[in-house]
Amino acid sequence: AAPRYPETLRAAGVEGTVLAEFVVDTAGRVEPASVRVVASAHPLFEQAVRAALRGLRFRPAEVGGRAVRQLVQQPFVFAVRR
């Protein structure tokens, strides 16, 4: 699931992006201690991304047919639909 758009920012028409960096483990889960925000347009966007990362699942990277941990850098875009 995508991060939830903070309602106060949506109502104000505020848009922005959060660039997050984190490690995906061999089970496809984000290692919580590895989460780092590289850039954020607003602290509330950052909070939404951190909360969403706890529940996200990814397909783990593979090397030689075996699942491995991987450092990922991913943007999360918050845009008001018009």
C-alpha positions as CSV (number, residue, x, y, z in Angstrom):
1,A,0.0,0.0,0.0
2,A,1.1,3.5,-0.8
3,P,1.8,6.0,2.0
4,R,-1.3,7.8,3.2
5,Y,-1.5,11.4,2.1
6,P,-1.5,13.6,5.2
7,E,-5.0,15.2,5.1
8,T,-3.9,18.6,6.3
9,L,-1.4,18.8,3.4
10,R,-3.9,17.4,0.9
11,A,-6.5,20.0,2.0
12,A,-3.9,22.8,1.6
13,G,-2.9,21.5,-1.9
14,V,0.7,20.8,-0.8
15,E,2.5,18.4,-3.0
16,G,6.0,16.9,-2.7
17,T,8.3,13.9,-2.7
18,V,10.2,11.9,-0.2
19,L,13.3,10.0,-1.2
20,A,13.8,7.1,1.2
21,E,16.7,4.7,1.5
22,F,16.3,1.3,3.2
23,V,17.4,-2.3,3.2
24,V,15.0,-5.0,2.0
25,D,15.8,-8.3,3.7
26,T,15.7,-11.8,2.2
27,A,12.0,-12.1,3.1
28,G,11.1,-8.9,1.3
29,R,10.6,-6.8,4.4
30,V,12.1,-3.4,5.2
31,E,14.7,-3.5,8.0
32,P,13.3,-0.7,10.2
33,A,16.7,0.3,11.6
34,S,18.0,0.9,8.0
35,V,15.4,3.5,7.0
36,R,16.9,6.9,6.2
37,V,15.2,9.8,4.5
38,V,17.5,11.3,1.9
39,A,15.2,14.2,1.0
40,S,11.7,15.3,2.1
41,A,9.4,18.1,1.0
42,H,7.6,18.2,4.4
43,P,8.0,16.4,7.7
44,L,4.4,15.0,7.5
45,F,5.2,13.4,4.2
46,E,8.2,11.8,5.8
47,Q,6.1,10.5,8.7
48,A,3.6,8.9,6.2
49,V,6.4,7.2,4.3
50,R,8.0,5.8,7.5
51,A,4.7,4.4,8.6
52,A,4.0,2.8,5.3
53,L,7.4,1.2,5.0
54,R,6.6,-0.9,8.1
55,G,3.9,-2.8,6.2
56,L,5.3,-2.9,2.7
57,R,6.6,-6.1,1.1
58,F,9.1,-6.3,-1.7
59,R,10.4,-9.0,-3.9
60,P,13.9,-9.7,-2.5
61,A,16.9,-9.3,-4.7
62,E,18.5,-12.5,-5.9
63,V,22.1,-13.5,-6.6
64,G,22.6,-16.9,-8.1
65,G,19.0,-17.9,-7.4
66,R,19.3,-17.1,-3.7
67,A,17.5,-14.2,-1.9
68,V,19.9,-11.5,-0.6
69,R,19.6,-8.2,1.3
70,Q,19.6,-5.1,-0.9
71,L,19.9,-1.4,-0.3
72,V,17.1,0.4,-2.0
73,Q,16.5,4.1,-2.7
74,Q,13.0,4.9,-3.6
75,P,11.0,8.1,-4.2
76,F,7.5,8.5,-2.9
77,V,5.5,11.1,-4.7
78,F,2.5,12.9,-3.1
79,A,0.4,14.7,-5.7
80,V,-3.1,16.1,-5.3
81,R,-5.5,14.7,-7.9
82,R,-7.3,17.4,-9.8
